[in-house]
Amino acid sequence: MGTPEPEFFTRNPPDDPASWDTLAAGLTACGTSAAEVHGVVVTHHHPDHHGLSGRVREASGAWIAMHAADAAVVRRTSGARPERWFSYMADKLTAAGAPEAHVAPLRTARGRLPGLSPALPDREIVPGELLDLPGRRLRAIWTPGHTPGHVCLHLEEEHPARLPGHGRLFSGDHVLPGITPHIGLYEDPDDTAVTDPLGDYLASLERVARLAPAEVLPAHQYAFTDAAARVAELLTHHEARLTGLLVLLTQPLTPWQLAERMDWNRPWAEISYGSRNIAVSEAEAHLRRLVKLGRAEAVPGSDPVTYVAV
């Protein structure tokens, strides 16, 4: 299993007219419309999940709710000039060991980045609390990893088909039936704290398994049952990946060099420019986990920094 190609690099922008038409048609099929929406509950800030939130709010006056950690990302990006983020990305990739030929286009890039004009949320999703949806019991479950403020939404009601288990879980991108979600780095450029998003993700998976939902309704692919089995598969996958990376790290490697050697859903030569950037951040997330576990360390004095197994 490898990182799936991100929707916002391979499809139309989520806030374009065609996407709006698709959403409107779907609401009509459900017997309602955007004008009748009461609230927009956002599992995480990615454009394919949050891109049309602002337009729905304009059409209906609905509130938009998001976890505080992702709301902080939205606030940072909404007020930033694209040039600042191109520069930040160039610096991060250089520090990760990316070749200058890859970094150079970012230093001269101009224009709008997908997701850099997101709607600011009106409300905060508080983990463990029921959302303000009259007549429904929808509880927020904080599941960081894919993003720092990702939430799953547990519908604490009997399954309509009376399947065994506890309600239904809207899992966002946290648990998907056939692919592994990207583990992202979404750090404030002015914050020097070192995060462990993979560690957060693995702990979040176990939190979801304990809910034992009767059915999982993910944001991509298809609905499925037996959440515990899928969580076990994902935990095994990441443990195997960490073990495999230790074999690669018998020699010092930068995050870029490690990403080149990792197994993805296609050969490195066929991975698109944008997805290579995402692959490098995924490699760095795994490196951080290995360092925290004491299974790898940075090589003192290396520039760009390299890592080696210990």
Salt bridges, closest charged atoms under 4 A:
GLU5 OE1 - ARG266 NH1 2.74
GLU7 OE2 - HIS220 ND1 3.29
ASP15 OD2 - ARG112 NH2 2.81
ASP48 OD2 - HIS49 NE2 3.30
ASP48 OD2 - HIS220 NE2 3.43
ASP70 OD2 - HIS45 ND1 3.10
ASP91 OD1 - ARG107 NH1 3.90
GLU100 OE2 - ARG107 NE 3.67
ASP122 OD2 - ARG57 NH1 2.92
ASP132 OD2 - ARG123 NH1 2.99
GLU156 OE1 - ARG137 NH2 3.07
GLU156 OE2 - ARG139 NE 2.58
GLU157 OE1 - ARG136 NH2 2.86
GLU158 OE2 - ARG162 NE 3.60
ASP173 OD2 - HIS44 NE2 3.25
ASP173 OD2 - HIS49 NE2 3.15
ASP173 OD2 - HIS146 NE2 3.15
ASP173 OD1 - HIS220 NE2 3.06
GLU187 OE1 - LYS92 NZ 3.58
GLU187 OE2 - ARG288 NH1 2.42
ASP190 OD2 - ARG84 NH2 3.95
ASP196 OD2 - ARG289 NH1 2.57
ASP196 OD2 - LYS292 NZ 3.83
GLU215 OE1 - HIS159 NE2 2.65
GLU233 OE1 - ARG230 NH1 2.81
GLU239 OE2 - ARG295 NH1 3.50
GLU260 OE1 - ARG261 NH1 3.76
GLU282 OE1 - HIS182 ND1 2.86
GLU284 OE2 - ARG288 NH2 3.17
